[in-house]
Amino acid sequence: MTKTGLENAGRIAPLIRAGLIAGLVVAGLIFPLAALAGVGAMAGAGALQKMPEGLTEVPSAQTTYVYANDGKTLLTTFYEEHRRPTKIADMSPYITRAIVASEDTRFYEHNGVDAKGVVRAFVANQQAGGVSQGASTLTMQYVRMALRDGAKTPKEALEATEQTTARKLREMRLAIELEKRISKADILERYLNSAYFGHRAYGIFAAAEVFFSKTPKNLSLTEAALLAGLVKAPSAYDPATNDQTAATERRNYVIDQMLKIKSITPAQAASAKKSKIKLELTTPPNDCVSVSRKHNDWGFFCDYLRNWWLEQPAFGDTPQQRLENLRRGGYKVVTTIDPKIQKSAMEHILAKEQKRSVYAHGEVVIEPGTGRIKAMAVNRKYSLDQEHNGEHSDRRRRQDFKGNYPNTVNPLLGGGNMAGYQAGSTFKIFTMLAALDEGMPLDTAIDAPPRYVSKYITAPGPATCGVNWCPRNSTAQMTGRQTMWSGFGKSVNTYFVQLEEKVGAEKAVRMAERLGMKWHTEVDRMLAGPDHADGWGAFTLGVSDATPIEMANVFATLAAEGRYCEPLPVRLINTRDGTSLSYQGKKVAGPRCHQALRPEVAQAATDAARCVTGYGAALGSCGGWETSPMVHAIMNRPVAGKSGTTDSNRTAWFCGFTPQLAAAAFVADPDNPENTVGKSRGTISKYTVAETLKDALEWQPELDFTPPPYEMAHDSW
């Protein structure tokens, strides 16, 4: 037995011999005392044998911090317990002195259990006729917190905190063992990083932030004394209430204790006690709904990040485990969002469609070759509060539901469970790619009549003639012999339906899947299935739902010459120890890319897409006019893309790309897909994409597209 252990036994044994055992049982301390005095050796040995492995390294819950792509601009945080570990060297000396004075004045004298304190507590409890004073040292309190935080089941958590003799004995034994393993400074540091201070602040970093909006290193004497006093009873001594009497008295008690143990001077104590409590309260953001007002438009990107996280096996086996890991893992997440591009996108969107419009106007910008999402902007406020939202645009639902504008948390740009919006003629890209992939050249010529009787069977409707589907062109100017250049540049429906017949509708559907498209509705999943895909003639005209993030990434793949990269919202994920997170040998935040198209196929499709914007093809004729000449006129640099509208202008899209960036914008009514956007909104997506890309690339070198090999353009089919 150590010298300190012998001293403990010497102090306790007389109490036991004096017949005070009954009183000690009342206080719940008979077995711990007996163990320390050598009476309960067997019980103590058992407790030590059951000591959980890694007690000295229990991973407590920590806050995950999420930043913009600069690694400095905070987007939000995620936490169950707001905590950020802080080294003792980065704490004010006042807080370490204050916590010792408040909770354990003999901290530097005992070996984990303070026998003198046990005796003192026993006497006080005897006089009070109950438990009025505890005997837990700082080390014992830390052990309790560590066992609680390390509990894997509710039963273990209960055993770590319940008021029983067995728990007390366990704490004492583990406290003694812990002090053999680590220093007093380490114990104090761990204690201050684990203690609860109220207002969801766990640990001294969170407490200093929440109550004083500062770091622990900058805490003054009065601030440190106030925080140290909260540990005993955070609610009872809460200084953020109207009545600060209890908080002031508790703070002054701590100051008196600091003076008593000579950690401050009488002059310091007198001055500190005269000070009034001055708080500068902060509520740290938590989850996407807490993104700051200044950057509220980032909420939709944050929501996408959160949904992406829940799909990643690197963070757990189930979505629930992954969410828990996000809220407790203490990660540093540097996202891909570029504040400048996001700001530009938002400005151009709001210049065309205000937040109180029933029509959602949004844009996604992606970096080709990495899949990194640079911007996700929409004319909505990310908020759960719909009290003052406008009326629903669908009269049939108006009595029961408000509209999702201006406030909503629906994933309007992708991710989550929203189907998206019909993408119209942007889907012609899949038919053209399928044809090019099969060896058909860009100069494949087809006569395009105003109306075409296709081989596809469809239900009766305005685009049917008998049982056949009979699509029309939107203008008479599209009639005549077209190639992929002119057919794509003018968006000639009857050309592309015939091209689809030649290559096969199923190949167009499978091409879309190769480029990351998913089917979000039961109808789309059925039509895309093996039994129906080859008969899905309307697919080429974009009757399927798509999200802006999917469409932006399709054209990013073309910009990267066929290299497909999954849309990625993160640039860096560091674990709590500062190392970059890996899973199955790969960086979780690293680009996830593969060659989805032969480079020459992507180059050929890009050459046709140049016709759309007015930039002009490298190897062929665009036919004299195009659907979106304003795009190149605004940007005045190499740019390609595709516009798309649906029947009756229910949605209006534009997808544009350069070698450095790709973007997709849309306008639609998410609440009521039947609500047409009208001709006046038919071009706004084109302007939004062109203006955003122009701003984003202002200081970037002007890069041109690689022309396709000659045989991709002019070989005969």
GUNUPA-254053 format. One record per residue (C-alpha): x, y, z; chain. Coordinates in Angstrom, 2 decimals. Example, Ala and Ser with C-alpha at 12.3 -4.5 7.8 and 13.67 -1.06 7.14 Angstrom:
! residues 2
xx	yy	zz	unit
12.30	-4.50	7.80	A
13.67	-1.06	7.14	A
//
This chain:
! residues 717
xx	yy	zz	unit
0.00	0.00	0.00	A
1.30	3.47	-0.89	A
2.09	6.11	1.70	A
-1.06	8.05	0.71	A
-3.07	4.82	0.89	A
-1.76	4.17	4.42	A
-2.69	7.70	5.44	A
-6.20	7.16	4.04	A
-6.53	3.90	5.94	A
-5.25	5.58	9.10	A
-7.91	8.25	8.92	A
-10.78	5.90	8.06	A
-10.09	2.90	10.34	A
-10.88	4.78	13.59	A
-14.28	5.71	12.20	A
-15.05	2.09	11.45	A
-13.82	0.93	14.89	A
-15.85	3.67	16.55	A
-19.06	2.01	15.41	A
-19.99	4.59	12.81	A
-20.61	1.98	10.15	A
-24.37	2.49	10.17	A
-23.99	6.17	9.41	A
-21.61	5.47	6.59	A
-24.08	3.07	5.00	A
-26.64	5.86	5.03	A
-24.16	8.06	3.24	A
-23.49	5.31	0.70	A
-19.80	5.14	1.56	A
-19.19	2.05	3.68	A
-17.72	-0.09	0.93	A
-15.43	2.54	-0.56	A
-14.05	3.35	2.85	A
-13.59	-0.28	3.69	A
-11.79	-0.85	0.45	A
-9.45	2.06	1.08	A
-8.78	0.81	4.61	A
-7.99	-2.66	3.34	A
-11.20	-4.25	4.65	A
-12.85	-4.83	1.27	A
-9.84	-6.01	-0.67	A
-11.67	-8.66	-2.67	A
-14.42	-6.29	-3.76	A
-11.83	-3.70	-4.77	A
-9.86	-6.23	-6.79	A
-12.99	-7.22	-8.65	A
-13.73	-3.61	-9.53	A
-10.20	-3.16	-10.86	A
-10.45	-6.31	-12.96	A
-13.64	-4.99	-14.57	A
-12.11	-1.63	-15.36	A
-13.03	-0.88	-18.98	A
-10.21	-0.82	-21.45	A
-9.40	2.66	-22.74	A
-10.78	4.59	-19.77	A
-7.93	7.03	-20.25	A
-8.92	7.49	-23.92	A
-12.72	7.62	-23.87	A
-13.84	9.46	-27.05	A
-16.39	11.97	-25.84	A
-18.83	13.58	-28.24	A
-17.34	16.51	-30.11	A
-18.73	19.17	-32.41	A
-18.26	18.82	-36.17	A
-17.30	22.08	-37.88	A
-18.26	22.68	-41.51	A
-16.48	25.33	-43.58	A
-16.63	26.77	-47.08	A
-13.89	25.81	-49.53	A
-11.46	28.34	-48.03	A
-11.36	26.31	-44.81	A
-12.08	29.48	-42.78	A
-15.63	30.65	-43.49	A
-17.88	28.73	-41.09	A
-21.01	27.31	-42.70	A
-22.46	25.58	-39.64	A
-21.71	23.03	-36.93	A
-23.33	19.73	-36.01	A
-23.50	18.48	-32.44	A
-25.44	16.64	-29.78	A
-23.12	18.04	-27.12	A
-21.34	21.21	-28.17	A
-17.73	20.43	-27.30	A
-14.33	21.26	-28.74	A
-11.29	19.86	-26.89	A
-8.79	22.44	-25.70	A
-5.27	21.89	-24.41	A
-4.67	23.11	-20.88	A
-1.94	25.39	-22.23	A
-4.68	27.15	-24.24	A
-6.82	27.80	-21.16	A
-6.67	30.81	-18.89	A
-4.86	29.91	-15.65	A
-7.85	31.39	-13.86	A
-10.16	28.61	-15.03	A
-7.88	25.81	-13.85	A
-7.45	27.51	-10.48	A
-11.16	28.24	-10.21	A
-12.28	24.69	-10.93	A
-9.86	23.28	-8.36	A
-11.00	25.82	-5.78	A
-14.65	25.12	-6.51	A
-14.65	21.34	-6.80	A
-11.58	19.86	-5.13	A
-9.26	22.08	-3.06	A
-7.01	19.11	-2.21	A
-6.72	18.00	-5.84	A
-2.93	18.23	-5.87	A
-2.57	16.39	-2.53	A
-4.65	13.19	-2.89	A
-4.14	10.18	-5.13	A
-7.60	10.21	-6.71	A
-9.66	9.74	-3.54	A
-9.55	12.30	-0.75	A
-10.01	10.46	2.56	A
-10.11	13.75	4.41	A
-12.93	14.86	2.15	A
-14.77	11.60	2.76	A
-14.57	12.17	6.53	A
-15.69	15.77	6.12	A
-18.66	14.72	3.99	A
-19.60	12.03	6.51	A
-19.66	14.51	9.38	A
-21.67	17.04	7.38	A
-24.15	14.40	6.29	A
-24.52	13.13	9.87	A
-25.29	16.63	11.08	A
-27.76	17.25	8.23	A
-29.49	13.94	8.67	A
-29.04	13.15	4.97	A
-26.68	13.62	2.05	A
-25.80	17.32	2.07	A
-22.21	17.08	0.89	A
-20.41	14.72	-1.49	A
-16.86	13.45	-1.40	A
-16.11	13.14	-5.10	A
-12.75	14.46	-6.18	A
-12.16	15.98	-9.59	A
-10.63	12.69	-10.63	A
-13.69	10.75	-9.50	A
-15.96	13.20	-11.27	A
-13.97	12.77	-14.46	A
-14.17	8.98	-14.14	A
-17.95	9.30	-13.85	A
-18.14	11.49	-16.94	A
-15.84	9.18	-18.87	A
-17.91	6.12	-17.99	A
-21.09	7.97	-18.93	A
-19.72	9.21	-22.24	A
-18.24	5.82	-23.04	A
-21.46	3.92	-22.30	A
-22.65	1.81	-25.21	A
-26.06	0.98	-23.77	A
-28.65	2.80	-21.62	A
-27.87	0.30	-18.84	A
-24.18	1.25	-18.85	A
-25.08	4.95	-18.81	A
-27.36	4.39	-15.82	A
-24.72	2.43	-13.96	A
-22.25	5.28	-14.52	A
-24.47	7.87	-12.84	A
-26.87	6.13	-10.43	A
-26.55	6.87	-6.71	A
-25.33	3.50	-5.46	A
-22.52	2.22	-3.30	A
-21.29	0.01	-6.14	A
-20.93	3.02	-8.43	A
-19.05	4.98	-5.75	A
-16.67	2.11	-5.14	A
-16.04	1.75	-8.85	A
-15.32	5.46	-9.21	A
-12.86	5.42	-6.30	A
-10.97	2.43	-7.56	A
-10.79	3.75	-11.11	A
-9.78	7.22	-9.87	A
-6.84	5.75	-7.97	A
-5.86	3.67	-10.98	A
-6.20	6.64	-13.34	A
-3.88	8.80	-11.26	A
-1.22	6.12	-11.63	A
-1.47	6.39	-15.40	A
-1.73	10.08	-16.23	A
-0.69	13.37	-14.66	A
-2.79	15.78	-12.63	A
-2.57	18.27	-15.50	A
-3.97	15.68	-17.91	A
-6.83	14.86	-15.55	A
-7.65	18.52	-15.12	A
-7.56	19.07	-18.89	A
-9.88	16.13	-19.50	A
-12.22	17.25	-16.76	A
-12.51	20.75	-18.21	A
-13.17	19.30	-21.66	A
-15.91	17.01	-20.34	A
-17.83	19.05	-17.75	A
-21.29	20.41	-18.53	A
-21.80	24.15	-18.00	A
-25.40	24.54	-19.16	A
-26.90	25.88	-22.40	A
-25.71	22.76	-24.25	A
-22.12	23.76	-23.58	A
-19.91	20.76	-22.84	A
-16.32	21.57	-21.98	A
-14.63	24.87	-21.38	A
-14.30	25.86	-25.04	A
-18.06	25.72	-25.55	A
-18.71	27.41	-22.20	A
-16.40	30.33	-22.95	A
-18.00	30.69	-26.38	A
-21.62	30.41	-25.22	A
-21.41	32.73	-22.21	A
-18.68	35.18	-23.21	A
-18.12	34.77	-26.97	A
-14.41	34.21	-26.44	A
-11.86	31.43	-26.25	A
-10.85	29.77	-22.94	A
-7.42	31.42	-23.10	A
-8.98	34.87	-22.76	A
-11.22	34.24	-19.74	A
-10.82	36.77	-16.93	A
-10.82	35.93	-13.22	A
-14.51	36.81	-12.77	A
-15.53	34.94	-15.92	A
-13.55	31.86	-14.91	A
-15.05	31.88	-11.41	A
-18.55	32.16	-12.86	A
-18.03	29.20	-15.19	A
-16.40	27.07	-12.50	A
-19.39	27.69	-10.29	A
-21.81	26.40	-12.91	A
-20.50	22.83	-12.92	A
-22.21	21.95	-9.64	A
-25.69	22.94	-10.83	A
-25.86	24.60	-14.29	A
-29.58	25.38	-14.13	A
-29.65	26.62	-10.54	A
-26.76	29.03	-11.13	A
-27.59	29.99	-14.71	A
-26.41	33.61	-15.17	A
-28.47	34.08	-18.35	A
-31.69	34.46	-16.35	A
-33.25	37.75	-15.29	A
-32.24	37.18	-11.67	A
-28.48	36.76	-11.37	A
-28.45	36.61	-7.58	A
-27.72	32.88	-7.32	A
-25.11	33.07	-10.07	A
-23.38	36.00	-8.37	A
-23.35	34.29	-4.98	A
-21.96	31.12	-6.49	A
-19.29	33.03	-8.38	A
-18.26	34.88	-5.23	A
-18.07	31.59	-3.34	A
-15.61	30.32	-5.95	A
-13.58	33.53	-5.65	A
-13.47	33.09	-1.86	A
-12.29	29.51	-2.33	A
-9.57	30.68	-4.71	A
-8.42	33.15	-2.09	A
-8.54	30.44	0.57	A
-6.15	28.20	-1.36	A
-4.04	31.26	-2.22	A
-4.45	31.05	-6.00	A
-5.37	34.75	-6.07	A
-4.53	37.72	-3.86	A
-6.95	39.46	-1.46	A
-6.93	42.52	-3.73	A
-7.86	40.41	-6.74	A
-10.65	38.73	-4.80	A
-12.10	42.01	-3.53	A
-12.07	43.57	-7.00	A
-13.58	40.51	-8.65	A
-16.45	40.24	-6.18	A
-17.42	43.85	-6.84	A
-17.80	43.21	-10.56	A
-21.23	42.72	-12.06	A
-21.82	39.73	-14.28	A
-21.40	40.76	-17.92	A
-22.37	38.16	-20.49	A
-21.98	38.12	-24.24	A
-24.17	35.17	-25.11	A
-23.68	33.18	-28.29	A
-25.78	30.32	-29.60	A
-23.51	28.18	-31.79	A
-25.24	27.07	-35.00	A
-26.46	23.50	-35.09	A
-27.45	21.73	-38.31	A
-28.47	23.36	-41.58	A
-31.39	25.38	-40.22	A
-28.84	27.34	-38.17	A
-26.77	28.58	-41.09	A
-26.24	32.29	-40.42	A
-28.60	34.88	-41.88	A
-25.72	36.30	-43.89	A
-25.31	32.98	-45.67	A
-28.82	31.56	-45.39	A
-28.76	30.63	-49.08	A
-26.04	28.10	-48.19	A
-28.66	26.10	-46.31	A
-29.63	24.14	-49.43	A
-26.01	23.16	-50.03	A
-25.72	22.21	-46.35	A
-28.81	20.05	-46.71	A
-27.25	18.30	-49.70	A
-24.06	17.73	-47.70	A
-26.04	16.25	-44.83	A
-27.94	13.87	-47.12	A
-24.70	12.90	-48.85	A
-23.13	12.14	-45.47	A
-26.01	9.80	-44.58	A
-25.27	7.74	-47.69	A
-21.56	7.21	-47.00	A
-20.56	3.82	-45.51	A
-17.38	5.43	-44.15	A
-19.47	6.95	-41.35	A
-21.40	3.86	-40.25	A
-23.51	0.93	-41.36	A
-26.85	2.75	-41.24	A
-28.09	6.31	-41.86	A
-28.75	6.66	-38.12	A
-25.17	5.69	-37.23	A
-23.85	8.09	-39.85	A
-25.95	10.95	-38.49	A
-24.74	10.20	-34.97	A
-21.17	10.22	-36.27	A
-21.73	13.62	-37.86	A
-23.10	15.04	-34.61	A
-20.57	13.43	-32.27	A
-17.49	12.76	-34.38	A
-15.69	16.09	-34.06	A
-14.78	16.31	-37.73	A
-13.42	19.31	-39.59	A
-15.24	19.36	-42.90	A
-14.03	21.70	-45.62	A
-16.74	21.76	-48.27	A
-16.54	22.62	-51.94	A
-18.86	25.63	-51.92	A
-17.18	28.74	-53.28	A
-18.58	31.84	-51.52	A
-17.88	34.10	-54.51	A
-19.57	31.85	-57.06	A
-22.46	31.21	-54.68	A
-22.94	34.94	-54.16	A
-22.87	35.61	-57.88	A
-25.37	32.85	-58.61	A
-27.71	34.13	-55.91	A
-27.54	37.71	-57.15	A
-28.36	36.74	-60.73	A
-31.19	34.46	-59.61	A
-32.84	37.08	-57.42	A
-32.51	39.69	-60.15	A
-34.88	37.55	-62.22	A
-37.16	35.83	-59.69	A
-37.74	37.04	-56.14	A
-38.11	34.78	-53.11	A
-41.86	35.35	-52.79	A
-42.52	34.01	-56.28	A
-44.33	30.70	-56.58	A
-41.72	29.80	-59.18	A
-38.44	28.38	-57.97	A
-35.43	29.57	-59.93	A
-32.25	27.75	-59.01	A
-28.76	26.94	-60.23	A
-26.00	24.42	-59.50	A
-22.36	24.91	-60.52	A
-19.92	21.96	-60.67	A
-16.21	21.67	-61.43	A
-15.50	19.21	-64.29	A
-12.92	16.56	-63.55	A
-13.56	16.54	-59.80	A
-17.36	16.72	-59.36	A
-16.92	19.40	-56.71	A
-20.05	21.45	-56.19	A
-19.16	25.14	-56.31	A
-22.61	26.66	-55.83	A
-26.21	25.66	-55.08	A
-28.46	28.71	-55.20	A
-32.23	29.12	-55.35	A
-34.70	31.96	-54.74	A
-35.83	30.59	-51.41	A
-34.99	31.04	-47.74	A
-33.83	27.88	-46.00	A
-36.16	27.81	-43.01	A
-38.69	25.58	-41.25	A
-40.91	28.56	-40.44	A
-43.74	28.64	-42.98	A
-46.15	30.78	-40.98	A
-45.92	33.72	-43.36	A
-45.51	31.76	-46.58	A
-47.68	32.51	-49.59	A
-50.72	30.50	-50.57	A
-50.35	27.21	-52.37	A
-50.36	27.51	-56.15	A
-52.56	24.43	-56.49	A
-56.09	25.55	-55.66	A
-57.07	22.01	-54.68	A
-54.50	21.98	-51.87	A
-54.74	25.59	-50.79	A
-57.07	24.97	-47.85	A
-54.77	22.37	-46.30	A
-51.29	23.57	-47.19	A
-49.33	26.77	-47.56	A
-46.96	27.24	-50.42	A
-43.27	26.42	-50.03	A
-42.22	30.01	-50.62	A
-40.33	31.97	-49.56	A
-39.40	29.57	-46.72	A
-38.72	25.89	-47.24	A
-36.22	23.13	-46.47	A
-37.23	21.00	-49.44	A
-34.15	19.89	-51.43	A
-35.09	21.92	-54.52	A
-31.69	21.47	-56.17	A
-31.09	17.77	-55.58	A
-30.47	15.23	-52.85	A
-33.10	14.07	-50.40	A
-36.40	12.71	-51.64	A
-37.57	15.27	-54.20	A
-38.06	13.97	-57.73	A
-36.94	17.14	-59.46	A
-38.52	18.59	-62.60	A
-39.05	17.52	-66.19	A
-35.90	18.57	-67.98	A
-37.28	18.96	-71.49	A
-34.94	19.05	-74.45	A
-31.80	18.91	-72.32	A
-32.38	15.12	-72.50	A
-31.53	15.18	-76.19	A
-27.93	15.01	-75.05	A
-28.43	11.36	-74.04	A
-29.78	10.37	-77.45	A
-26.95	12.14	-79.23	A
-24.31	10.56	-76.97	A
-25.82	7.10	-77.50	A
-25.72	7.63	-81.27	A
-22.12	8.87	-81.20	A
-21.16	5.98	-78.94	A
-22.58	3.58	-81.53	A
-20.43	5.13	-84.24	A
-22.90	7.52	-85.86	A
-21.10	10.74	-86.90	A
-22.11	14.31	-86.23	A
-23.07	14.84	-89.87	A
-25.76	12.13	-89.68	A
-28.47	13.79	-91.78	A
-32.20	13.23	-91.28	A
-35.18	15.02	-92.76	A
-37.13	16.65	-89.94	A
-40.81	17.29	-90.76	A
-43.01	19.63	-88.68	A
-44.68	16.54	-87.24	A
-43.38	13.01	-87.18	A
-45.32	9.76	-86.83	A
-43.00	7.69	-84.67	A
-42.88	3.94	-84.20	A
-43.54	4.39	-80.49	A
-46.93	3.48	-79.05	A
-48.44	5.81	-76.49	A
-51.64	6.56	-74.63	A
-54.14	8.91	-76.35	A
-53.26	12.58	-76.02	A
-52.44	15.76	-77.93	A
-49.20	14.26	-79.30	A
-50.79	11.08	-80.67	A
-52.08	10.07	-84.06	A
-53.99	6.84	-83.67	A
-51.94	4.70	-81.34	A
-48.61	6.22	-82.35	A
-46.73	9.02	-80.65	A
-46.44	11.98	-83.01	A
-44.19	14.76	-81.67	A
-44.02	18.19	-83.28	A
-41.36	20.84	-83.63	A
-41.87	24.11	-81.82	A
-41.41	26.29	-84.93	A
-41.62	25.90	-88.70	A
-38.00	27.04	-88.99	A
-36.90	23.62	-87.77	A
-38.31	21.82	-90.79	A
-35.78	20.39	-93.21	A
-32.65	18.30	-93.35	A
-30.70	18.45	-90.11	A
-27.48	17.03	-88.67	A
-26.54	16.55	-85.03	A
-24.98	20.02	-85.11	A
-28.05	21.83	-86.41	A
-30.58	19.48	-84.80	A
-29.04	20.02	-81.39	A
-28.38	23.73	-81.88	A
-31.99	24.38	-82.91	A
-33.45	21.66	-80.63	A
-35.36	19.93	-83.43	A
-37.74	17.40	-81.86	A
-38.53	15.41	-85.01	A
-34.83	15.00	-85.79	A
-34.04	13.60	-82.37	A
-37.00	11.22	-82.24	A
-35.79	9.70	-85.51	A
-32.21	9.58	-84.22	A
-33.54	7.81	-81.14	A
-35.33	5.28	-83.35	A
-32.06	4.56	-85.15	A
-29.98	4.03	-82.04	A
-32.73	2.62	-79.81	A
-34.47	4.36	-76.93	A
-33.04	1.91	-74.41	A
-29.51	2.92	-75.34	A
-30.40	6.55	-74.70	A
-31.85	5.57	-71.29	A
-28.77	3.55	-70.39	A
-26.52	6.42	-71.48	A
-28.33	8.67	-69.00	A
-27.69	6.11	-66.27	A
-24.00	5.96	-67.22	A
-23.84	9.69	-66.58	A
-25.36	9.47	-63.10	A
-29.07	9.97	-63.79	A
-31.45	8.29	-61.33	A
-35.15	7.64	-61.72	A
-37.02	9.38	-58.94	A
-40.62	8.31	-59.52	A
-42.33	4.94	-59.85	A
-43.39	5.79	-63.40	A
-39.85	6.72	-64.47	A
-38.41	3.61	-62.83	A
-40.93	1.43	-64.65	A
-40.33	3.06	-68.05	A
-36.56	2.86	-67.60	A
-36.75	-0.84	-66.75	A
-35.70	-3.55	-69.20	A
-39.29	-4.32	-70.21	A
-40.18	-0.77	-71.25	A
-37.04	1.27	-71.97	A
-36.87	0.51	-75.69	A
-40.41	1.79	-76.12	A
-39.88	5.00	-74.15	A
-39.82	7.27	-77.18	A
-40.66	10.45	-75.30	A
-37.50	10.02	-73.24	A
-35.46	12.07	-75.70	A
-37.75	15.06	-75.13	A
-37.15	15.05	-71.37	A
-40.40	13.79	-69.88	A
-38.47	12.23	-66.98	A
-37.83	14.15	-63.78	A
-34.30	15.32	-63.11	A
-32.54	17.46	-60.52	A
-30.30	20.44	-61.26	A
-27.33	18.74	-59.65	A
-27.73	15.70	-61.92	A
-28.00	17.83	-65.04	A
-25.06	20.06	-64.13	A
-22.96	16.96	-63.63	A
-23.96	15.45	-66.98	A
-22.53	18.47	-68.78	A
-19.54	18.58	-66.43	A
-18.76	15.08	-67.73	A
-18.70	16.43	-71.29	A
-16.45	19.29	-70.19	A
-14.08	16.71	-68.67	A
-14.02	14.82	-72.00	A
-16.06	11.89	-70.76	A
-14.62	11.58	-67.27	A
-17.57	11.20	-64.90	A
-17.15	12.28	-61.28	A
-19.77	11.86	-58.58	A
-21.16	15.20	-57.37	A
-19.04	15.93	-54.32	A
-19.80	18.46	-51.55	A
-16.52	18.02	-49.62	A
-12.89	18.89	-50.26	A
-11.42	17.72	-46.94	A
-12.64	15.68	-43.97	A
-10.29	15.56	-41.00	A
-10.94	13.38	-37.97	A
-10.69	14.75	-34.44	A
-6.98	13.92	-34.35	A
-6.33	15.98	-37.48	A
-5.79	13.16	-39.96	A
-7.57	13.02	-43.31	A
-10.38	10.45	-43.21	A
-9.92	7.37	-45.39	A
-12.20	4.42	-46.11	A
-11.09	1.21	-47.79	A
-7.79	2.80	-48.70	A
-9.23	5.95	-50.31	A
-9.71	9.50	-49.08	A
-13.40	9.98	-48.34	A
-13.23	13.57	-49.60	A
-11.30	12.66	-52.74	A
-12.88	12.88	-56.21	A
-14.61	9.67	-57.30	A
-14.15	9.56	-61.03	A
-14.09	7.10	-63.90	A
-14.12	7.31	-67.68	A
-17.82	7.01	-68.57	A
-17.44	8.02	-72.21	A
-14.68	7.68	-74.75	A
-13.03	11.11	-74.97	A
-13.82	11.42	-78.69	A
-17.53	10.81	-77.99	A
-17.60	13.60	-75.39	A
-15.63	15.89	-77.72	A
-18.09	15.28	-80.56	A
-21.12	15.98	-78.34	A
-19.44	19.16	-77.13	A
-18.89	20.28	-80.71	A
-22.65	20.03	-81.32	A
-23.40	21.73	-77.99	A
-21.30	24.70	-79.14	A
-23.99	25.35	-81.74	A
-26.59	25.97	-79.01	A
-24.80	28.96	-77.44	A
-23.76	30.81	-80.59	A
-20.10	29.93	-80.14	A
-20.18	27.72	-83.23	A
-18.95	24.23	-83.98	A
-15.33	23.47	-84.81	A
-16.02	20.90	-87.54	A
-19.51	21.52	-88.91	A
-22.36	23.88	-89.67	A
-24.87	24.88	-86.99	A
-27.55	25.63	-89.58	A
-27.71	29.38	-89.39	A
-29.32	29.98	-86.01	A
-29.45	28.62	-82.48	A
-31.71	28.62	-79.41	A
-29.40	30.42	-76.97	A
-27.14	32.95	-78.72	A
-27.16	35.28	-75.71	A
-24.97	32.83	-73.76	A
-21.84	33.31	-75.87	A
-22.68	36.98	-76.37	A
-22.61	37.50	-72.57	A
-19.60	35.34	-71.82	A
-17.48	36.12	-74.88	A
-15.44	32.96	-74.41	A
-15.75	29.29	-75.45	A
-19.01	27.89	-74.07	A
-21.40	25.08	-74.95	A
-24.72	23.91	-73.55	A
-28.34	22.96	-74.08	A
-31.65	24.62	-73.36	A
-34.82	22.75	-72.51	A
-38.50	23.49	-72.05	A
-41.39	21.11	-71.52	A
-44.92	21.05	-72.92	A
-46.76	24.33	-72.28	A
-43.57	25.78	-70.74	A
-44.06	24.07	-67.37	A
-40.32	24.19	-66.81	A
-37.47	26.05	-68.49	A
-33.86	24.88	-68.23	A
-30.41	25.75	-69.43	A
-27.24	23.71	-68.93	A
-23.98	25.40	-69.89	A
-20.33	24.49	-69.64	A
-16.78	25.58	-70.29	A
-13.66	23.45	-69.79	A
-13.43	24.81	-66.21	A
-17.05	24.93	-64.95	A
-20.49	23.52	-65.71	A
-23.85	24.86	-64.53	A
-27.52	23.97	-64.75	A
-30.39	26.36	-64.02	A
-34.14	25.87	-64.06	A
-37.40	27.64	-63.34	A
-40.48	25.70	-62.27	A
-43.23	25.55	-59.65	A
-42.19	22.81	-57.21	A
-45.58	22.84	-55.50	A
-47.59	22.45	-58.70	A
-45.79	20.98	-61.74	A
-48.84	21.77	-63.89	A
-48.37	25.49	-63.29	A
-46.71	26.87	-66.42	A
-43.83	29.30	-66.10	A
-44.90	31.16	-69.23	A
-42.85	32.45	-72.16	A
-41.59	35.43	-70.18	A
-39.56	33.07	-67.95	A
-38.49	30.81	-70.77	A
-35.05	32.37	-71.18	A
-34.08	33.42	-67.65	A
-32.13	30.23	-66.96	A
-29.93	30.97	-69.99	A
-29.06	34.41	-68.68	A
-28.49	33.15	-65.14	A
-26.03	30.48	-66.26	A
-24.19	32.81	-68.64	A
-23.85	35.60	-66.09	A
-22.78	33.28	-63.27	A
-20.14	31.54	-65.38	A
-18.88	34.87	-66.67	A
-18.37	36.12	-63.10	A
-16.82	32.87	-61.90	A
-14.32	32.74	-64.76	A
-13.48	36.45	-64.88	A
-9.88	35.96	-63.76	A
-9.45	32.46	-65.18	A
-7.55	31.73	-68.41	A
-9.69	31.35	-71.52	A
-9.58	27.66	-72.42	A
-11.09	26.17	-75.55	A
-12.65	22.78	-76.12	A
-10.71	20.01	-77.83	A
-12.25	19.40	-81.28	A
-13.30	15.80	-81.97	A
-11.40	13.58	-84.41	A
-12.50	14.13	-88.00	A
-14.06	10.67	-88.25	A
-16.44	11.46	-85.37	A
-17.85	14.27	-87.47	A
-17.91	13.13	-91.07	A
-17.80	9.35	-91.46	A
-20.94	8.04	-93.12	A
-23.28	5.87	-91.02	A
//
